């Protein structure tokens, strides 16, 4: 986590005072105190660690301000004047520079060959990339944009670790262990704890499980990656089409019968059929249900019937 004070003063809190330790397999990241790390803990000698500048966009300076650098990385904080330090883009560069430098020096101190890079390097090694985020006024996580009216000065840094030798290798392995605390869930389901254990598996991985994992596909990027997702992620039981957002992105908002919208939706259906995963439609009514069934949807969602019978009768009785 990094914190930027209102005056531009920078304080770095590097993962609770510890440092990033990359261990064999490149798939795990741990917080380790350099002074208390056991002497027997291996460091993976010879593995190159590349630290990419972390993403921190900023609003453009106003015409009355001094022009700061056009991008948010690569500047030497010592080169900035006092006036420049008030410009969001300069503040962003100072923050990314300081954080990248600190991270590289810390990794080098504990034995890694760490280098700061601007572009994605080739060859073998580990690439660290990150983006600064914050909580908005509704407690939702969003990307930080300096100078855009942040609700508070505290930022979070989300870091991704990439194995350059095998870019497609899932770096989140090994999978986590599911915790055990069924009391509240069992009550919600109206089950005993033992009944809950039998039904709480993810279907279809557990044939007796009653937890259904559903993904909503609602933009063209998701469509492009859908086949890869279904091929590599086990346990997805249903794909639901988000035709509202999809039609917006395609330029035909809420025109569900437009040929381009239908063609994109057909691609989703065909991909699901290929991978033998059920596909659902969220806007089913009496006018389209026949077409939707013919197109291969097997999970249908329909809005409840709306009735104003009570109000209509009230108006009649009131002679209005």
ChimeraX attribute file (.defattr): number of C-alpha atoms within 10 A of each C-alpha:
attribute: neighborCount
match mode: 1-to-1
recipient: residues
	/A:1	16
	/A:2	20
	/A:3	18
	/A:4	17
	/A:5	12
	/A:6	9
	/A:7	8
	/A:8	17
	/A:9	11
	/A:10	16
	/A:11	14
	/A:12	15
	/A:13	12
	/A:14	17
	/A:15	15
	/A:16	11
	/A:17	11
	/A:18	16
	/A:19	19
	/A:20	18
	/A:21	20
	/A:22	21
	/A:23	15
	/A:24	11
	/A:25	11
	/A:26	22
	/A:27	17
	/A:28	15
	/A:29	16
	/A:30	12
	/A:31	14
	/A:32	17
	/A:33	16
	/A:34	16
	/A:35	9
	/A:36	8
	/A:37	11
	/A:38	10
	/A:39	7
	/A:40	6
	/A:41	8
	/A:42	11
	/A:43	14
	/A:44	16
	/A:45	9
	/A:46	10
	/A:47	18
	/A:48	17
	/A:49	25
	/A:50	24
	/A:51	24
	/A:52	20
	/A:53	23
	/A:54	24
	/A:55	21
	/A:56	23
	/A:57	21
	/A:58	21
	/A:59	14
	/A:60	18
	/A:61	19
	/A:62	9
	/A:63	7
	/A:64	6
	/A:65	12
	/A:66	14
	/A:67	14
	/A:68	20
	/A:69	17
	/A:70	12
	/A:71	15
	/A:72	23
	/A:73	23
	/A:74	14
	/A:75	15
	/A:76	12
	/A:77	16
	/A:78	7
	/A:79	8
	/A:80	15
	/A:81	11
	/A:82	8
	/A:83	11
	/A:84	18
	/A:85	20
	/A:86	17
	/A:87	23
	/A:88	22
	/A:89	27
	/A:90	28
	/A:91	25
	/A:92	26
	/A:93	28
	/A:94	22
	/A:95	25
	/A:96	25
	/A:97	20
	/A:98	16
	/A:99	21
	/A:100	19
	/A:101	15
	/A:102	14
	/A:103	18
	/A:104	18
	/A:105	16
	/A:106	18
	/A:107	20
	/A:108	14
	/A:109	13
	/A:110	16
	/A:111	15
	/A:112	20
	/A:113	18
	/A:114	21
	/A:115	18
	/A:116	18
	/A:117	16
	/A:118	12
	/A:119	10
	/A:120	13
	/A:121	13
	/A:122	8
	/A:123	11
	/A:124	13
	/A:125	19
	/A:126	23
	/A:127	22
	/A:128	18
	/A:129	18
	/A:130	17
	/A:131	18
	/A:132	20
	/A:133	21
	/A:134	20
	/A:135	17
	/A:136	14
	/A:137	10
	/A:138	6
	/A:139	8
	/A:140	9
	/A:141	12
	/A:142	12
	/A:143	17
	/A:144	23
	/A:145	19
	/A:146	19
	/A:147	17
	/A:148	12
	/A:149	10
	/A:150	15
	/A:151	10
	/A:152	14
	/A:153	14
	/A:154	15
	/A:155	18
	/A:156	18
	/A:157	21
	/A:158	13
	/A:159	13
	/A:160	13
	/A:161	20
	/A:162	21
	/A:163	20
	/A:164	20
	/A:165	12
	/A:166	13
	/A:167	10
	/A:168	9
	/A:169	14
	/A:170	13
	/A:171	18
	/A:172	13
	/A:173	11
	/A:174	9
	/A:175	7
	/A:176	7
	/A:177	6
	/A:178	6
	/A:179	6
	/A:180	7
	/A:181	9
	/A:182	15
	/A:183	12
	/A:184	10
	/A:185	14
	/A:186	18
	/A:187	12
	/A:188	9
	/A:189	13
	/A:190	11
	/A:191	14
	/A:192	13
	/A:193	17
	/A:194	10
	/A:195	12
	/A:196	19
	/A:197	14
	/A:198	12
	/A:199	19
	/A:200	18
	/A:201	16
	/A:202	18
	/A:203	18
	/A:204	17
	/A:205	13
	/A:206	14
	/A:207	10
	/A:208	13
	/A:209	16
	/A:210	15
	/A:211	16
	/A:212	15
	/A:213	13
	/A:214	15
	/A:215	15
	/A:216	14
	/A:217	20
	/A:218	21
	/A:219	19
	/A:220	16
	/A:221	9
	/A:222	15
	/A:223	19
	/A:224	12
	/A:225	11
	/A:226	19
	/A:227	16
	/A:228	12
	/A:229	13
	/A:230	19
	/A:231	9
	/A:232	9
	/A:233	8
	/A:234	11
	/A:235	17
	/A:236	18
	/A:237	19
	/A:238	20
	/A:239	23
	/A:240	21
	/A:241	23
	/A:242	18
	/A:243	24
	/A:244	18
	/A:245	17
	/A:246	23
	/A:247	24
	/A:248	15
	/A:249	14
	/A:250	13
	/A:251	12
	/A:252	17
	/A:253	15
	/A:254	14
	/A:255	15
	/A:256	16
	/A:257	12
	/A:258	12
	/A:259	11
	/A:260	15
	/A:261	22
	/A:262	15
	/A:263	12
	/A:264	18
	/A:265	24
	/A:266	14
	/A:267	14
	/A:268	23
	/A:269	23
	/A:270	15
	/A:271	18
	/A:272	21
	/A:273	14
	/A:274	11
	/A:275	13
	/A:276	12
	/A:277	18
	/A:278	18
	/A:279	24
	/A:280	23
	/A:281	22
	/A:282	15
	/A:283	17
	/A:284	18
	/A:285	15
	/A:286	7
	/A:287	8
	/A:288	11
	/A:289	16
	/A:290	11
	/A:291	11
	/A:292	18
	/A:293	14
	/A:294	9
	/A:295	13
	/A:296	17
	/A:297	20
	/A:298	14
	/A:299	16
	/A:300	16
	/A:301	12
	/A:302	12
	/A:303	9
	/A:304	7
	/A:305	6
	/A:306	6
	/A:307	8
	/A:308	8
	/A:309	9
	/A:310	9
	/A:311	10
	/A:312	12
	/A:313	11
	/A:314	12
	/A:315	11
	/A:316	10
	/A:317	9
	/A:318	8
	/A:319	7
	/A:320	7
